[in-house]
């Protein structure tokens, strides 16, 4: 049962990600008949913790507070992707899992769980900007790069910033049912349920710089997304046989030419939905999908929302 929750802080903690955990678990909503959690903040260092925003917080509890927690939450913080963490914190997290507690990370808090060895053999997620560093440093985890949160009980990981809300509400829904989670969400004025498998909103990456054998072709592909292209044509541009090109492309990008183009077309469609008033049909033509039905099909599969719903998210209902 989820009753006792502790958020553990290090110097450089991000205030928003800490606030997410405090908002879901640290507010008394008993006037609405909602559960009250025994919530506390614990420091992994001294009693004074400096935030990434430059202000200091006085924290009453140390790591001993984690010993009673049913859930230990690790909010994001500055430089978590590159720093070392106190061994006593990592030991406390491992002890928590060993005795049956859950651990939850928000964004770069995932690096703390990874350093404790809690992610080996598990599926995880993180902010898309951290995905490559995380997988290179910790090769024994499986990265789900495109989703909002992953529940590999007793380890829950979430992507950037507001995805921590989704992870926390997911856990409330799992433990106390959808009615409780939905009522907390209404009090917070957030969507009551975004599926954890919904895609992150990811910037469209530019092709990698020169220095590999397919980089020039990637640049051309990125500039001609609206055109029909075959592997044979791409291979000719790279001065390779189709088989050699397909193998090299897979080695250097981690995917096939078809999937790369499809993903780039979806990302371009996201940009156009956010930044222009073009119709979905017009965007489908510009991105190479040909018609609105094809765009909708691939967009929903990749993003987890229809093009119109995505536009409403970023520009309001009048834009859609």
C-alpha positions as a Markdown table, in Angstrom:
| # | Residue | x | y | z |
|---|---|---|---|---|
| 1 | Unk | 0.0 | 0.0 | 0.0 |
| 2 | Unk | 1.2 | 3.5 | -0.9 |
| 3 | Unk | 1.2 | 5.5 | 2.3 |
| 4 | Unk | 4.7 | 6.8 | 3.1 |
| 5 | Unk | 6.6 | 8.8 | 0.5 |
| 6 | Unk | 10.0 | 10.4 | 0.7 |
| 7 | Unk | 11.7 | 12.6 | -1.9 |
| 8 | Unk | 15.5 | 12.6 | -1.7 |
| 9 | Unk | 17.5 | 15.7 | -2.6 |
| 10 | Unk | 21.0 | 16.5 | -3.6 |
| 11 | Unk | 22.6 | 19.9 | -4.2 |
| 12 | Unk | 21.5 | 21.1 | -7.6 |
| 13 | Unk | 18.0 | 19.6 | -7.4 |
| 14 | Unk | 15.5 | 21.1 | -9.9 |
| 15 | Unk | 12.7 | 23.0 | -8.1 |
| 16 | Unk | 10.0 | 22.0 | -10.7 |
| 17 | Unk | 10.7 | 18.3 | -10.6 |
| 18 | Unk | 10.8 | 18.4 | -6.8 |
| 19 | Unk | 7.6 | 20.4 | -6.8 |
| 20 | Unk | 5.9 | 17.7 | -9.0 |
| 21 | Unk | 6.5 | 15.1 | -6.3 |
| 22 | Unk | 5.4 | 17.5 | -3.5 |
| 23 | Unk | 2.3 | 18.5 | -5.3 |
| 24 | Unk | 1.0 | 14.9 | -5.9 |
| 25 | Unk | 2.1 | 13.4 | -2.5 |
| 26 | Unk | 2.7 | 16.3 | -0.2 |
| 27 | Unk | -0.6 | 18.2 | -0.1 |
| 28 | Unk | -3.4 | 17.4 | 2.4 |
| 29 | Unk | -6.5 | 16.9 | 0.3 |
| 30 | Unk | -8.5 | 15.1 | 3.0 |
| 31 | Unk | -11.2 | 17.8 | 2.6 |
| 32 | Unk | -12.0 | 16.1 | -0.7 |
| 33 | Unk | -11.9 | 12.6 | 0.8 |
| 34 | Unk | -8.6 | 11.9 | -0.8 |
| 35 | Unk | -5.8 | 9.9 | 0.9 |
| 36 | Unk | -3.2 | 11.8 | 2.9 |
| 37 | Unk | 0.4 | 10.6 | 2.4 |
| 38 | Unk | 3.0 | 10.6 | 5.1 |
| 39 | Unk | 5.3 | 12.8 | 3.0 |
| 40 | Unk | 8.8 | 14.1 | 3.7 |
| 41 | Unk | 11.8 | 15.5 | 2.0 |
| 42 | Unk | 15.2 | 14.0 | 2.9 |
| 43 | Unk | 18.7 | 15.3 | 2.2 |
| 44 | Unk | 21.5 | 13.1 | 0.9 |
| 45 | Unk | 23.9 | 15.6 | 2.3 |
| 46 | Unk | 23.7 | 18.2 | 5.0 |
| 47 | Unk | 20.6 | 20.0 | 6.2 |
| 48 | Unk | 21.0 | 22.8 | 3.7 |
| 49 | Unk | 20.3 | 21.9 | 0.1 |
| 50 | Unk | 20.9 | 24.3 | -2.8 |
| 51 | Unk | 18.6 | 24.2 | -5.7 |
| 52 | Unk | 19.6 | 24.5 | -9.4 |
| 53 | Unk | 17.7 | 27.8 | -9.4 |
| 54 | Unk | 20.1 | 29.3 | -6.8 |
| 55 | Unk | 18.1 | 29.3 | -3.6 |
| 56 | Unk | 18.7 | 27.2 | -0.6 |
| 57 | Unk | 16.3 | 24.9 | 1.3 |
| 58 | Unk | 16.5 | 23.7 | 4.9 |
| 59 | Unk | 15.7 | 20.0 | 5.0 |
| 60 | Unk | 14.7 | 18.4 | 8.3 |
| 61 | Unk | 15.4 | 14.8 | 7.5 |
| 62 | Unk | 18.5 | 12.8 | 6.4 |
| 63 | Unk | 18.7 | 9.5 | 4.6 |
| 64 | Unk | 17.3 | 7.7 | 7.6 |
| 65 | Unk | 13.9 | 8.9 | 6.5 |
| 66 | Unk | 14.1 | 6.7 | 3.5 |
| 67 | Unk | 14.0 | 3.5 | 5.6 |
| 68 | Unk | 10.3 | 3.9 | 6.3 |
| 69 | Unk | 9.2 | 5.0 | 2.8 |
| 70 | Unk | 6.9 | 2.9 | 0.6 |
| 71 | Unk | 8.0 | 5.1 | -2.3 |
| 72 | Unk | 11.4 | 6.9 | -2.7 |
| 73 | Unk | 11.2 | 9.6 | -5.3 |
| 74 | Unk | 14.4 | 11.1 | -6.9 |
| 75 | Unk | 13.7 | 14.4 | -8.7 |
| 76 | Unk | 16.0 | 15.7 | -11.4 |
| 77 | Unk | 19.0 | 17.9 | -10.8 |
| 78 | Unk | 21.8 | 19.9 | -12.4 |
| 79 | Unk | 24.7 | 17.8 | -13.8 |
| 80 | Unk | 23.1 | 14.5 | -12.7 |
| 81 | Unk | 24.2 | 13.0 | -16.0 |
| 82 | Unk | 27.9 | 13.5 | -15.1 |
| 83 | Unk | 28.3 | 13.6 | -11.4 |
| 84 | Unk | 29.1 | 11.0 | -8.7 |
| 85 | Unk | 26.5 | 10.3 | -6.0 |
| 86 | Unk | 27.1 | 9.6 | -2.3 |
| 87 | Unk | 27.6 | 5.9 | -1.7 |
| 88 | Unk | 25.3 | 6.1 | 1.4 |
| 89 | Unk | 22.5 | 7.3 | -0.9 |
| 90 | Unk | 23.0 | 4.5 | -3.3 |
| 91 | Unk | 23.0 | 2.0 | -0.5 |
| 92 | Unk | 19.8 | 3.4 | 0.9 |
| 93 | Unk | 18.1 | 3.1 | -2.5 |
| 94 | Unk | 19.2 | -0.5 | -2.8 |
| 95 | Unk | 18.0 | -1.3 | 0.7 |
| 96 | Unk | 14.6 | 0.3 | 0.0 |
| 97 | Unk | 14.1 | -1.9 | -3.1 |
| 98 | Unk | 15.3 | -5.0 | -1.2 |
| 99 | Unk | 12.7 | -4.5 | 1.5 |
| 100 | Unk | 9.9 | -3.9 | -1.0 |
| 101 | Unk | 9.8 | -0.2 | -1.5 |
| 102 | Unk | 9.3 | 1.4 | -4.9 |
| 103 | Unk | 11.7 | 4.0 | -6.4 |
| 104 | Unk | 10.7 | 6.7 | -8.9 |
| 105 | Unk | 12.8 | 9.0 | -10.9 |
| 106 | Unk | 11.9 | 12.2 | -12.6 |
| 107 | Unk | 13.9 | 13.1 | -15.6 |
| 108 | Unk | 17.7 | 13.0 | -14.8 |
| 109 | Unk | 17.0 | 11.5 | -11.4 |
| 110 | Unk | 17.3 | 8.3 | -13.5 |
| 111 | Unk | 21.1 | 8.6 | -13.3 |
| 112 | Unk | 20.9 | 8.1 | -9.5 |
| 113 | Unk | 18.9 | 4.9 | -9.9 |
| 114 | Unk | 21.3 | 3.7 | -12.6 |
| 115 | Unk | 24.3 | 4.4 | -10.4 |
| 116 | Unk | 22.7 | 2.3 | -7.6 |
| 117 | Unk | 22.5 | -0.6 | -10.1 |
| 118 | Unk | 18.7 | -0.6 | -9.9 |
| 119 | Unk | 18.1 | -0.4 | -13.7 |
| 120 | Unk | 20.2 | -3.3 | -14.9 |
| 121 | Unk | 18.0 | -5.6 | -17.0 |
| 122 | Unk | 15.1 | -3.2 | -16.8 |
| 123 | Unk | 13.2 | -1.1 | -19.3 |
| 124 | Unk | 13.5 | 2.6 | -18.5 |
| 125 | Unk | 12.9 | 6.1 | -19.9 |
| 126 | Unk | 14.4 | 9.5 | -19.4 |
| 127 | Unk | 14.3 | 12.9 | -21.1 |
| 128 | Unk | 15.3 | 12.3 | -24.7 |
| 129 | Unk | 18.4 | 14.5 | -24.4 |
| 130 | Unk | 19.7 | 12.1 | -21.8 |
| 131 | Unk | 19.0 | 8.9 | -23.6 |
| 132 | Unk | 22.3 | 8.4 | -25.4 |
| 133 | Unk | 24.5 | 9.3 | -22.4 |
| 134 | Unk | 22.4 | 7.0 | -20.1 |
| 135 | Unk | 22.6 | 4.0 | -22.4 |
| 136 | Unk | 26.4 | 4.5 | -23.1 |
| 137 | Unk | 27.2 | 4.6 | -19.4 |
| 138 | Unk | 24.8 | 1.9 | -18.4 |
| 139 | Unk | 24.6 | -0.6 | -21.3 |
| 140 | Unk | 22.6 | -3.3 | -19.3 |
| 141 | Unk | 19.4 | -1.3 | -19.3 |
| 142 | Unk | 16.9 | -1.0 | -22.1 |
| 143 | Unk | 16.0 | 2.5 | -23.1 |
| 144 | Unk | 12.4 | 3.4 | -24.1 |
| 145 | Unk | 13.3 | 6.7 | -25.5 |
| 146 | Unk | 10.0 | 7.9 | -26.9 |
| 147 | Unk | 7.6 | 7.4 | -23.9 |
| 148 | Unk | 6.6 | 9.4 | -20.9 |
| 149 | Unk | 7.1 | 6.8 | -18.2 |
| 150 | Unk | 8.0 | 3.2 | -17.7 |
| 151 | Unk | 6.7 | 1.0 | -14.9 |
| 152 | Unk | 9.1 | -1.8 | -14.2 |
| 153 | Unk | 7.8 | -2.4 | -10.7 |
| 154 | Unk | 9.4 | -1.6 | -8.2 |
| 155 | Unk | 11.3 | 0.9 | -10.4 |
| 156 | Unk | 9.3 | 3.7 | -12.2 |
| 157 | Unk | 11.2 | 6.1 | -14.5 |
| 158 | Unk | 9.8 | 9.2 | -16.2 |
| 159 | Unk | 10.9 | 11.5 | -18.9 |
| 160 | Unk | 11.4 | 15.3 | -18.7 |
| 161 | Unk | 9.8 | 17.6 | -16.3 |
| 162 | Unk | 5.9 | 17.3 | -16.6 |
| 163 | Unk | 6.2 | 13.6 | -17.4 |
| 164 | Unk | 6.9 | 13.2 | -13.7 |
| 165 | Unk | 3.3 | 14.2 | -13.1 |
| 166 | Unk | 2.2 | 11.3 | -15.3 |
| 167 | Unk | 4.4 | 8.9 | -13.5 |
| 168 | Unk | 3.2 | 10.0 | -10.1 |
| 169 | Unk | -0.5 | 9.8 | -11.1 |
| 170 | Unk | 0.1 | 6.4 | -12.8 |
| 171 | Unk | 1.4 | 5.1 | -9.4 |
| 172 | Unk | -1.6 | 6.6 | -7.6 |
| 173 | Unk | -3.9 | 5.1 | -10.2 |
| 174 | Unk | -2.2 | 1.7 | -9.8 |
| 175 | Unk | -2.4 | 1.7 | -6.0 |
| 176 | Unk | -5.6 | 3.6 | -5.2 |
| 177 | Unk | -7.6 | 3.4 | -8.4 |
| 178 | Unk | -8.5 | 5.7 | -11.2 |
| 179 | Unk | -11.1 | 7.8 | -9.2 |
| 180 | Unk | -8.4 | 8.9 | -6.7 |
| 181 | Unk | -5.9 | 9.7 | -9.5 |
| 182 | Unk | -8.4 | 11.6 | -11.5 |
| 183 | Unk | -9.6 | 13.7 | -8.6 |
| 184 | Unk | -6.0 | 14.6 | -7.7 |
| 185 | Unk | -5.4 | 15.5 | -11.3 |
| 186 | Unk | -8.5 | 17.8 | -11.3 |
| 187 | Unk | -7.2 | 19.5 | -8.2 |
| 188 | Unk | -3.9 | 20.0 | -10.0 |
| 189 | Unk | -5.7 | 21.1 | -13.2 |
| 190 | Unk | -3.8 | 18.6 | -15.3 |
| 191 | Unk | -5.0 | 16.0 | -17.7 |
| 192 | Unk | -6.3 | 13.1 | -15.6 |
| 193 | Unk | -4.6 | 10.5 | -17.7 |
| 194 | Unk | -1.8 | 10.6 | -20.3 |
| 195 | Unk | -0.8 | 7.1 | -21.2 |
| 196 | Unk | 2.8 | 6.5 | -20.1 |
| 197 | Unk | 3.4 | 5.1 | -23.6 |
| 198 | Unk | 2.5 | 8.4 | -25.2 |
| 199 | Unk | 5.5 | 9.8 | -27.1 |
| 200 | Unk | 7.6 | 12.6 | -25.8 |
| 201 | Unk | 7.5 | 15.8 | -27.7 |
| 202 | Unk | 11.0 | 15.6 | -29.3 |
| 203 | Unk | 12.8 | 18.2 | -31.3 |
| 204 | Unk | 13.6 | 17.2 | -34.9 |
| 205 | Unk | 17.3 | 16.4 | -34.8 |
| 206 | Unk | 19.6 | 17.5 | -37.6 |
| 207 | Unk | 21.5 | 14.8 | -39.4 |
| 208 | Unk | 24.9 | 14.1 | -37.9 |
| 209 | Unk | 27.9 | 16.1 | -39.1 |
| 210 | Unk | 30.4 | 14.7 | -41.7 |
| 211 | Unk | 32.8 | 12.0 | -40.9 |
| 212 | Unk | 30.7 | 8.9 | -41.6 |
| 213 | Unk | 29.8 | 7.2 | -44.8 |
| 214 | Unk | 26.1 | 8.1 | -45.0 |
| 215 | Unk | 26.2 | 11.6 | -43.6 |
| 216 | Unk | 25.9 | 13.3 | -47.0 |
| 217 | Unk | 22.9 | 11.1 | -47.9 |
| 218 | Unk | 21.3 | 12.0 | -44.5 |
| 219 | Unk | 21.6 | 15.7 | -45.3 |
| 220 | Unk | 20.0 | 15.1 | -48.7 |
| 221 | Unk | 17.2 | 13.0 | -47.2 |
| 222 | Unk | 16.5 | 15.6 | -44.5 |
| 223 | Unk | 16.1 | 18.3 | -47.2 |
| 224 | Unk | 13.8 | 16.2 | -49.5 |
| 225 | Unk | 11.4 | 14.6 | -47.0 |
| 226 | Unk | 8.4 | 15.4 | -49.3 |
| 227 | Unk | 9.8 | 13.3 | -52.1 |
| 228 | Unk | 9.4 | 9.6 | -52.8 |
| 229 | Unk | 12.8 | 7.9 | -52.5 |
| 230 | Unk | 13.9 | 4.3 | -52.9 |
| 231 | Unk | 16.9 | 2.6 | -51.2 |
| 232 | Unk | 18.4 | 2.1 | -54.7 |
| 233 | Unk | 18.3 | 5.9 | -55.3 |
| 234 | Unk | 19.9 | 6.6 | -51.9 |
| 235 | Unk | 22.5 | 3.9 | -52.5 |
| 236 | Unk | 23.4 | 5.5 | -55.8 |
| 237 | Unk | 24.0 | 8.8 | -54.0 |
| 238 | Unk | 26.3 | 7.1 | -51.6 |
| 239 | Unk | 28.1 | 5.3 | -54.4 |
| 240 | Unk | 27.3 | 1.9 | -52.9 |
| 241 | Unk | 25.3 | -1.1 | -53.7 |
| 242 | Unk | 21.8 | -1.2 | -52.2 |
| 243 | Unk | 22.8 | -4.1 | -49.9 |
| 244 | Unk | 26.0 | -2.3 | -48.7 |
| 245 | Unk | 24.2 | 1.0 | -48.2 |
| 246 | Unk | 21.4 | -0.6 | -46.2 |
| 247 | Unk | 23.9 | -2.3 | -43.9 |
| 248 | Unk | 26.0 | 0.8 | -43.4 |
| 249 | Unk | 22.9 | 2.9 | -42.8 |
| 250 | Unk | 21.8 | 0.5 | -40.1 |
| 251 | Unk | 25.2 | 0.5 | -38.5 |
| 252 | Unk | 25.6 | 4.3 | -38.4 |
| 253 | Unk | 22.0 | 5.3 | -37.6 |
| 254 | Unk | 20.6 | 2.3 | -35.7 |
| 255 | Unk | 17.6 | 2.1 | -38.0 |
| 256 | Unk | 16.6 | 1.5 | -41.6 |
| 257 | Unk | 16.3 | 4.2 | -44.3 |
| 258 | Unk | 12.5 | 3.7 | -44.4 |
| 259 | Unk | 12.1 | 4.1 | -40.6 |
| 260 | Unk | 14.5 | 7.1 | -40.6 |
| 261 | Unk | 12.6 | 8.9 | -43.2 |
| 262 | Unk | 9.3 | 8.1 | -41.6 |
| 263 | Unk | 10.4 | 9.4 | -38.2 |
| 264 | Unk | 11.8 | 12.6 | -39.8 |
| 265 | Unk | 8.5 | 13.2 | -41.7 |
| 266 | Unk | 6.5 | 12.8 | -38.4 |
| 267 | Unk | 8.9 | 15.3 | -36.7 |
| 268 | Unk | 8.6 | 17.8 | -39.6 |
| 269 | Unk | 4.8 | 17.4 | -39.3 |
| 270 | Unk | 5.0 | 18.2 | -35.6 |
| 271 | Unk | 7.0 | 21.4 | -36.4 |
| 272 | Unk | 4.4 | 22.5 | -39.0 |
| 273 | Unk | 1.5 | 21.8 | -36.7 |
| 274 | Unk | 3.1 | 23.9 | -34.0 |
| 275 | Unk | 4.3 | 26.8 | -36.1 |
| 276 | Unk | 1.9 | 27.2 | -39.1 |
| 277 | Unk | -1.9 | 27.4 | -39.8 |
| 278 | Unk | -1.6 | 24.9 | -42.8 |
| 279 | Unk | -4.3 | 22.3 | -43.0 |
| 280 | Unk | -3.5 | 18.7 | -42.2 |
| 281 | Unk | -3.9 | 17.9 | -45.9 |
| 282 | Unk | -1.3 | 20.5 | -46.8 |
| 283 | Unk | 1.1 | 19.3 | -44.1 |
| 284 | Unk | 0.6 | 15.7 | -45.4 |
| 285 | Unk | 1.7 | 16.8 | -48.8 |
| 286 | Unk | 4.7 | 18.8 | -47.6 |
| 287 | Unk | 6.0 | 15.9 | -45.4 |
| 288 | Unk | 5.7 | 13.2 | -48.0 |
| 289 | Unk | 2.7 | 11.3 | -46.6 |
| 290 | Unk | 0.5 | 12.3 | -49.5 |
| 291 | Unk | -2.8 | 12.6 | -47.7 |
| 292 | Unk | -4.3 | 13.3 | -44.3 |
| 293 | Unk | -5.3 | 9.7 | -43.7 |
| 294 | Unk | -1.7 | 8.4 | -44.1 |
| 295 | Unk | -0.3 | 11.3 | -42.0 |
| 296 | Unk | -2.8 | 10.6 | -39.2 |
| 297 | Unk | -2.0 | 6.8 | -39.3 |
| 298 | Unk | 1.7 | 7.3 | -38.9 |
| 299 | Unk | 1.4 | 10.3 | -36.6 |
| 300 | Unk | -0.8 | 8.5 | -34.1 |
| 301 | Unk | 1.6 | 5.5 | -34.1 |
| 302 | Unk | 4.6 | 7.7 | -33.5 |
| 303 | Unk | 3.3 | 10.4 | -31.2 |
| 304 | Unk | 0.3 | 8.8 | -29.5 |
| 305 | Unk | -2.0 | 11.6 | -30.5 |
| 306 | Unk | -3.8 | 12.7 | -33.7 |
| 307 | Unk | -2.4 | 15.7 | -35.6 |
| 308 | Unk | -5.4 | 17.9 | -34.5 |
| 309 | Unk | -5.0 | 16.9 | -30.9 |
| 310 | Unk | -1.3 | 17.6 | -31.1 |
| 311 | Unk | -1.9 | 21.1 | -32.6 |
| 312 | Unk | -4.5 | 21.8 | -29.8 |
| 313 | Unk | -1.9 | 20.8 | -27.2 |
| 314 | Unk | 0.6 | 23.4 | -28.5 |
| 315 | Unk | -1.6 | 26.2 | -29.9 |
| 316 | Unk | -5.0 | 25.9 | -28.2 |
| 317 | Unk | -8.4 | 24.7 | -29.4 |
| 318 | Unk | -9.0 | 27.6 | -31.8 |
| 319 | Unk | -5.9 | 26.7 | -33.8 |
| 320 | Unk | -7.3 | 23.2 | -34.5 |
